[in-house]
Amino acid sequence: MIDKPSPFTKEQLIPQEETLEIYKHKGELFIGIPRETSYQEKRVCLTPDAVAAITAHGHRVIIESNAGKWARFSDKDYSDAGAEVTKDTKKVFSCPTILKVEPPSSEELGMINPQTTIISALQLKTQCKEYFQKLATKRITALGFEFIKDEDGSYPAVRALSEIAGTASVLIASEIMSNYSEGNGLMFGNISGVPPVEVVILGAGTVGEFAARSAVGLGANVKVFDSSLTRLRNIQTNIGRTLYTSTIQPKNLSKALRRCDVLIGAVRGKNRSPILISDEMVQTMKNGSIIIDVSIDMGGCVETSEVTTHDKPIFKKHGVIHYCVPNIPSRYARTASVSISNIFTPYLLHIAEQGGLENTLRYDKGLRNGLYFYHGILTNKSIADWFDLSYRDINLLIF
């Protein structure tokens, strides 16, 4: 009897479950981390500890020399962690995956190879139509980390940076208030026999919550205003103590402003922050009082606010000191870098574990939410509407 050749290969005869186990290959990442060149940007995406964790899994990391300088991470720290350190900027941008805090500039896009994956902030308000056309020409896949969602539907990167901005706003106000700066010599802290500092916070989101938490911890008398009763209820629950809370009613707000020493604006809007404090209301505030407008990156919620820089952060108007720096977390570069790195590292290892970004996007809705370019095709409706560009639904492209 002659044995006929089987129409199936040996591999095809293995049960399906076993086949999946045998043929599932982990992805190998090759990540480039360039030095940030945007004005006053001092953060870095990955800390040396994060790089050590990534390289321990067999992945490659190339980092530009002095990328971690402002966060006080030396080139030796990164080299010891397993990264390749180079002064050749073009070599870093030639990596298949680019990791940045700020979006790449036009010059940096010129150095990026076609079909590269970019993971960075998007910062829609600072972009132009030509930027997205360049991404399309180079068939880039791009993720905006501020749009990536967690399992519970929150935005981890936005929350982390908002926590820093909220806490920092109180620390900055305390610094300005002292005689060392231009303040009226008051001190945060519930000193016996001295009336506490009066702080008004506009907005009960993450920034408002952490500003309130820090101010209360320093002994200040805190008043929180927001248009949402749910957010006001949540802020009291999260802080774990009773606060003065109010909806935004002109009479209550005006009364609080006349008495306050510090006003922290932390109100967000869909396209622009609503102006809740008029020029006239600022004029009623005490001489030497302070406004920290954290919302300035979205236009600001105080009419008298004007964008300032870390070099010249404050100005006076109507006798009130204004601090209106858009990028507050960059002032605390190391803390902000560690916070961002904590978000990036698990995602990068997860992407590698799933066999690469393509596979991960199929099954991870939260990561897919951060995608705005896929092989040169715009997949974000907001960007398409904003710049009058055509877009495709990502769900139709990857399945």
Summary of the structure (lengths in Angstrom):
residues: 399
radius of gyration: 25.0
end to end distance: 47.8
largest distance: 107.1
contacts: 1301
relative contact order: 0.13
helix: 41%
strand: 15%
